[in-house]
């Protein structure tokens, strides 16, 4: 079970603050781990605390990446629904 200690959180937030591809990867990886372990509240807490730590450029890239994934999944679901209904 993953435990977010204050020290780990401080280290991660400092890395996020530096930006770059590593910051985006850290944000996504931590989110994935929390989700996989079923920590819904901790995931929400992580997003609320971590997102503002990302520099503006990385926040924009992260949102674009997440939207691309969301829209891709929405398209896949719509295609399956269309095939079932027709």
DSSP file (Angstrom, degrees, kcal/mol; ACC not computed):
  #  RESIDUE AA STRUCTURE BP1 BP2  ACC     N-H-->O    O-->H-N    N-H-->O    O-->H-N    TCO  KAPPA ALPHA  PHI   PSI    X-CA   Y-CA   Z-CA
    1    1 A X              0   0    0      0, 0.0     2,-0.3     0, 0.0    36,-0.0   0.000 360.0 360.0 360.0 133.1    0.0    0.0    0.0
    2    2 A X        -     0   0    0     31,-0.1     2,-0.5    32,-0.1    35,-0.0  -0.586 360.0-163.2 -81.3 135.1    1.4    3.4   -1.0
    3    3 A X        -     0   0    0     -2,-0.3     2,-1.1     2,-0.0     5,-0.1  -0.978  13.1-143.8-122.7 124.9    1.8    5.9    1.7
    4    4 A X        -     0   0    0     -2,-0.5     2,-0.2     4,-0.1    -2,-0.0  -0.741  25.1-170.4 -87.3  99.4    2.2    9.6    1.0
    5    5 A X     >  -     0   0    0     -2,-1.1     4,-2.7     1,-0.1     5,-0.2  -0.490  34.2-114.4 -84.2 161.1    4.6   10.8    3.6
    6    6 A X  H  > S+     0   0    0      2,-0.2     4,-2.6     1,-0.2     5,-0.2   0.896 117.7  51.0 -61.3 -39.2    5.2   14.5    4.1
    7    7 A X  H  > S+     0   0    0      2,-0.2     4,-2.5     1,-0.2    -1,-0.2   0.938 111.9  45.6 -64.6 -46.7    8.9   14.0    3.0
    8    8 A X  H  > S+     0   0    0      1,-0.2     4,-2.9     2,-0.2     5,-0.2   0.920 113.3  50.8 -61.3 -44.0    7.9   12.2   -0.1
    9    9 A X  H  X S+     0   0    0     -4,-2.7     4,-2.8     1,-0.2     5,-0.2   0.915 110.4  48.7 -61.4 -44.0    5.2   14.8   -0.9
   10   10 A X  H  X S+     0   0    0     -4,-2.6     4,-2.1     2,-0.2    -1,-0.2   0.917 113.0  47.9 -61.6 -43.9    7.7   17.6   -0.4
   11   11 A X  H  X S+     0   0    0     -4,-2.5     4,-2.0     2,-0.2    -2,-0.2   0.936 114.4  45.9 -62.6 -47.6   10.3   15.9   -2.7
   12   12 A X  H  X S+     0   0    0     -4,-2.9     4,-2.5     1,-0.2    -2,-0.2   0.910 112.2  50.3 -63.5 -43.1    7.6   15.2   -5.4
   13   13 A X  H  X S+     0   0    0     -4,-2.8     4,-2.1     1,-0.2    -1,-0.2   0.872 109.0  52.2 -65.5 -36.0    6.2   18.7   -5.2
   14   14 A X  H  X S+     0   0    0     -4,-2.1     4,-1.0    -5,-0.2    -1,-0.2   0.905 110.3  48.8 -64.7 -40.3    9.7   20.2   -5.6
   15   15 A X  H >X S+     0   0    0     -4,-2.0     4,-0.7     1,-0.2     3,-0.5   0.908 110.3  51.0 -65.5 -41.5   10.3   18.0   -8.7
   16   16 A X  H >< S+     0   0    0     -4,-2.5     3,-1.3     1,-0.2    39,-0.6   0.910 105.1  57.4 -59.3 -42.0    6.9   19.1  -10.1
   17   17 A X  H 3< S+     0   0    0     -4,-2.1    -1,-0.2     1,-0.3    -2,-0.2   0.775  98.7  59.6 -62.5 -28.2    7.9   22.7   -9.6
   18   18 A X  H << S-     0   0    0     -4,-1.0    -1,-0.3    -3,-0.5    -2,-0.2   0.702  96.6-160.2 -74.8 -18.9   11.0   22.3  -11.7
   19   19 A X    <<  +     0   0    0     -3,-1.3     4,-0.5    -4,-0.7     3,-0.2  -0.214  36.5 114.3  75.0-164.3    8.8   21.3  -14.7
   20   20 A X  S >> S-     0   0    0      1,-0.2     4,-1.4     2,-0.2     3,-0.7  -0.134  87.1 -55.2  85.3 175.6    9.9   19.4  -17.8
   21   21 A X  H 3> S+     0   0    0      1,-0.2     4,-2.5     2,-0.2     5,-0.2   0.817 132.8  61.2 -59.2 -32.3    8.9   16.0  -19.0
   22   22 A X  H 3> S+     0   0    0     -3,-0.2     4,-2.5     1,-0.2    -1,-0.2   0.879 101.9  52.2 -63.9 -36.8    9.9   14.4  -15.7
   23   23 A X  H <> S+     0   0    0     -3,-0.7     4,-2.4    -4,-0.5    -1,-0.2   0.915 110.6  46.9 -66.0 -42.6    7.4   16.5  -13.8
   24   24 A X  H  X S+     0   0    0     -4,-1.4     4,-2.5     2,-0.2     5,-0.2   0.919 112.8  50.0 -65.2 -42.8    4.6   15.4  -16.1
   25   25 A X  H  X S+     0   0    0     -4,-2.5     4,-2.9     1,-0.2     5,-0.2   0.911 111.0  49.3 -61.4 -42.9    5.7   11.8  -15.8
   26   26 A X  H  X S+     0   0    0     -4,-2.5     4,-2.7     2,-0.2     5,-0.3   0.932 110.7  49.9 -61.9 -46.0    5.8   12.0  -12.0
   27   27 A X  H  X S+     0   0    0     -4,-2.4     4,-1.9     1,-0.2    -2,-0.2   0.937 115.9  42.2 -57.7 -48.5    2.3   13.6  -11.9
   28   28 A X  H  X S+     0   0    0     -4,-2.5     4,-2.6     2,-0.2    -2,-0.2   0.901 114.6  50.1 -68.1 -41.6    0.8   10.9  -14.1
   29   29 A X  H  X S+     0   0    0     -4,-2.9     4,-2.6     2,-0.2     5,-0.2   0.922 111.6  47.3 -65.7 -44.1    2.7    8.0  -12.5
   30   30 A X  H  X S+     0   0    0     -4,-2.7     4,-2.3    -5,-0.2    -1,-0.2   0.913 113.3  49.8 -62.7 -41.4    1.6    9.0   -9.0
   31   31 A X  H  X S+     0   0    0     -4,-1.9     4,-2.3    -5,-0.3    -2,-0.2   0.917 111.0  49.3 -62.3 -43.9   -2.0    9.4  -10.2
   32   32 A X  H  X S+     0   0    0     -4,-2.6     4,-3.0     2,-0.2     5,-0.2   0.926 111.0  49.3 -62.5 -45.9   -1.9    6.0  -11.8
   33   33 A X  H  X S+     0   0    0     -4,-2.6     4,-1.9     1,-0.2    -2,-0.2   0.929 111.8  47.9 -61.6 -45.8   -0.5    4.3   -8.7
   34   34 A X  H  <>S+     0   0    0     -4,-2.3     5,-2.7     1,-0.2     4,-0.2   0.914 114.1  47.5 -61.5 -42.3   -3.1    5.9   -6.4
   35   35 A X  H ><5S+     0   0    0     -4,-2.3     3,-1.7     1,-0.2    -2,-0.2   0.940 110.8  50.6 -63.3 -48.2   -5.9    4.9   -8.8
   36   36 A X  H 3<5S+     0   0    0     -4,-3.0    -1,-0.2     1,-0.3    -2,-0.2   0.828 109.9  50.8 -61.3 -32.2   -4.6    1.3   -9.2
   37   37 A X  T 3<5S-     0   0    0     -4,-1.9    -1,-0.3    -5,-0.2    -2,-0.2   0.427 116.9-114.5 -87.3   1.6   -4.5    1.0   -5.4
   38   38 A X  T < 5 +     0   0    0     -3,-1.7     2,-1.3    -4,-0.2     3,-0.2   0.745  66.2 145.2  76.7  24.1   -8.1    2.3   -5.1
   39   39 A X     >< +     0   0    0     -5,-2.7     4,-2.4     1,-0.2     5,-0.2  -0.579  10.9 161.1 -94.8  72.1   -7.2    5.4   -3.2
   40   40 A X  H  > S+     0   0    0     -2,-1.3     4,-2.2     1,-0.2    -1,-0.2   0.910  74.0  45.5 -61.8 -45.3   -9.8    7.7   -4.7
   41   41 A X  H  > S+     0   0    0     -3,-0.2     4,-2.5     1,-0.2    -1,-0.2   0.910 113.6  49.6 -67.0 -40.9   -9.6   10.4   -2.0
   42   42 A X  H  > S+     0   0    0      2,-0.2     4,-2.8     1,-0.2    -1,-0.2   0.866 108.9  53.9 -65.0 -35.7   -5.8   10.4   -2.0
   43   43 A X  H  X S+     0   0    0     -4,-2.4     4,-2.5     2,-0.2    -2,-0.2   0.934 109.9  46.7 -62.9 -45.9   -5.9   10.8   -5.8
   44   44 A X  H  X S+     0   0    0     -4,-2.2     4,-2.4     1,-0.2    -2,-0.2   0.921 113.2  49.3 -61.0 -43.3   -8.2   13.8   -5.5
   45   45 A X  H  X S+     0   0    0     -4,-2.5     4,-2.4     1,-0.2     5,-0.3   0.918 110.3  51.0 -61.6 -43.9   -5.9   15.2   -2.8
   46   46 A X  H  X S+     0   0    0     -4,-2.8     4,-3.5     1,-0.2     5,-0.4   0.928 110.9  48.0 -59.0 -47.3   -2.8   14.6   -5.0
   47   47 A X  H  X S+     0   0    0     -4,-2.5     4,-1.9     1,-0.2     5,-0.3   0.915 112.3  49.0 -62.0 -43.8   -4.4   16.4   -7.9
   48   48 A X  H  X S+     0   0    0     -4,-2.4     4,-0.5    -5,-0.2    -1,-0.2   0.895 121.2  35.0 -63.6 -40.8   -5.5   19.4   -5.8
   49   49 A X  H  < S+     0   0    0     -4,-2.4     4,-0.4    -5,-0.2    -2,-0.2   0.891 122.2  43.2 -81.4 -41.2   -2.0   19.8   -4.2
   50   50 A X  H >X S+     0   0    0     -4,-3.5     3,-1.2    -5,-0.3     4,-0.8   0.861  99.7  66.5 -79.6 -37.2    0.2   18.8   -7.2
   51   51 A X  H >< S+     0   0    0     -4,-1.9     3,-1.3    -5,-0.4    -1,-0.2   0.904  99.6  50.3 -56.5 -47.2   -1.4   20.6  -10.1
   52   52 A X  T 3< S+     0   0    0     -4,-0.5    -1,-0.3    -5,-0.3    -2,-0.2   0.731 102.5  64.2 -65.1 -17.9   -0.7   24.1   -8.9
   53   53 A X  T <4 S+     0   0    0     -3,-1.2    -1,-0.2    -4,-0.4     2,-0.2   0.739  84.0  90.6 -76.4 -22.0    3.0   23.1   -8.4
   54   54 A X  S << S-     0   0    0     -3,-1.3   -37,-0.2    -4,-0.8   -38,-0.1  -0.513  88.7-109.8 -72.4 139.1    3.5   22.4  -12.1
   55   55 A X     >  -     0   0    0    -39,-0.6     4,-2.4    -2,-0.2     3,-0.3  -0.289  35.9-102.7 -60.9 157.5    4.7   25.4  -14.1
   56   56 A X  H  > S+     0   0    0      1,-0.2     4,-2.3     2,-0.2     5,-0.2   0.861 120.4  54.0 -53.7 -42.6    2.1   26.9  -16.5
   57   57 A X  H  > S+     0   0    0      1,-0.2     4,-2.2     2,-0.2    -1,-0.2   0.927 111.3  44.8 -60.2 -46.0    3.6   25.2  -19.6
   58   58 A X  H  > S+     0   0    0     -3,-0.3     4,-2.7     2,-0.2    -1,-0.2   0.854 109.8  55.1 -69.5 -34.7    3.5   21.8  -18.0
   59   59 A X  H  X S+     0   0    0     -4,-2.4     4,-2.5     2,-0.2    -1,-0.2   0.927 109.9  47.7 -61.2 -43.2    0.0   22.3  -16.7
   60   60 A X  H  X S+     0   0    0     -4,-2.3     4,-2.4    -5,-0.2    -2,-0.2   0.914 112.6  47.9 -62.9 -43.7   -1.1   23.1  -20.3
   61   61 A X  H  X S+     0   0    0     -4,-2.2     4,-2.5     2,-0.2    -2,-0.2   0.896 111.7  50.8 -64.1 -39.9    0.7   20.0  -21.7
   62   62 A X  H  X S+     0   0    0     -4,-2.7     4,-2.7     2,-0.2     5,-0.2   0.925 110.7  47.8 -64.0 -45.4   -0.8   17.8  -19.0
   63   63 A X  H  X S+     0   0    0     -4,-2.5     4,-2.7     2,-0.2     5,-0.2   0.917 112.2  49.9 -62.7 -42.8   -4.4   19.1  -19.7
   64   64 A X  H  X S+     0   0    0     -4,-2.4     4,-2.4     2,-0.2    -2,-0.2   0.921 112.4  47.9 -61.6 -43.4   -3.8   18.5  -23.5
   65   65 A X  H  X S+     0   0    0     -4,-2.5     4,-2.2     2,-0.2    -2,-0.2   0.926 113.6  46.6 -62.9 -46.1   -2.6   15.0  -22.9
   66   66 A X  H  X S+     0   0    0     -4,-2.7     4,-2.6     1,-0.2    -2,-0.2   0.892 112.5  49.9 -65.1 -39.8   -5.5   14.1  -20.6
   67   67 A X  H  X S+     0   0    0     -4,-2.7     4,-3.1    -5,-0.2     5,-0.3   0.908 108.4  53.1 -65.6 -40.4   -8.0   15.6  -23.0
   68   68 A X  H  X S+     0   0    0     -4,-2.4     4,-2.3    -5,-0.2    -2,-0.2   0.936 112.4  45.1 -58.8 -46.4   -6.5   13.6  -25.8
   69   69 A X  H  X S+     0   0    0     -4,-2.2     4,-2.4     2,-0.2    -2,-0.2   0.918 114.2  48.7 -63.1 -44.4   -6.9   10.4  -23.8
   70   70 A X  H  X S+     0   0    0     -4,-2.6     4,-2.4     1,-0.2    -2,-0.2   0.931 113.2  46.3 -61.7 -47.1  -10.4   11.3  -22.7
   71   71 A X  H  X S+     0   0    0     -4,-3.1     4,-2.5     2,-0.2    -1,-0.2   0.870 110.7  53.4 -66.5 -36.3  -11.5   12.1  -26.2
   72   72 A X  H  X S+     0   0    0     -4,-2.3     4,-2.3    -5,-0.3    -1,-0.2   0.942 111.2  45.7 -61.5 -47.5   -9.9    8.9  -27.6
   73   73 A X  H  X S+     0   0    0     -4,-2.4     4,-2.4     1,-0.2    -2,-0.2   0.885 111.5  52.6 -63.8 -38.5  -11.8    6.8  -25.1
   74   74 A X  H  X S+     0   0    0     -4,-2.4     4,-2.4     2,-0.2    -1,-0.2   0.915 109.6  49.0 -62.6 -43.1  -15.0    8.7  -25.8
   75   75 A X  H  X S+     0   0    0     -4,-2.5     4,-2.4     2,-0.2    -2,-0.2   0.910 111.2  49.9 -62.0 -42.5  -14.6    8.0  -29.5
   76   76 A X  H  X S+     0   0    0     -4,-2.3     4,-2.1     1,-0.2    -2,-0.2   0.906 111.5  48.2 -63.1 -42.5  -13.9    4.3  -28.8
   77   77 A X  H  X S+     0   0    0     -4,-2.4     4,-2.5     2,-0.2    -1,-0.2   0.903 111.4  50.2 -64.3 -42.5  -17.0    4.0  -26.6
   78   78 A X  H  X S+     0   0    0     -4,-2.4     4,-2.7     2,-0.2    -2,-0.2   0.899 109.4  51.4 -63.7 -41.7  -19.2    5.8  -29.3
   79   79 A X  H  X S+     0   0    0     -4,-2.4     4,-2.1     2,-0.2    -1,-0.2   0.912 111.4  47.1 -62.6 -42.4  -17.9    3.4  -32.0
   80   80 A X  H  X S+     0   0    0     -4,-2.1     4,-2.1     2,-0.2    -2,-0.2   0.925 112.6  49.6 -65.1 -44.4  -18.7    0.4  -29.9
   81   81 A X  H  X S+     0   0    0     -4,-2.5     4,-2.4     1,-0.2    -2,-0.2   0.906 110.6  50.4 -60.6 -42.4  -22.2    1.8  -29.1
   82   82 A X  H  X S+     0   0    0     -4,-2.7     4,-1.6     1,-0.2    -1,-0.2   0.896 110.2  49.8 -62.5 -40.7  -22.8    2.5  -32.8
   83   83 A X  H  < S+     0   0    0     -4,-2.1    -1,-0.2     1,-0.2    -2,-0.2   0.877 112.3  47.6 -66.2 -37.0  -21.8   -1.1  -33.7
   84   84 A X  H  < S+     0   0    0     -4,-2.1    -2,-0.2     1,-0.2    -1,-0.2   0.905 114.9  45.4 -70.4 -41.2  -24.1   -2.6  -31.1
   85   85 A X  H  <        0   0    0     -4,-2.4    -1,-0.2     1,-0.2    -2,-0.2   0.728 360.0 360.0 -77.0 -22.0  -27.1   -0.4  -32.1
   86   86 A X     <        0   0    0     -4,-1.6    -1,-0.2    -5,-0.2    -2,-0.2   0.431 360.0 360.0-105.3 360.0  -26.7   -0.9  -35.9
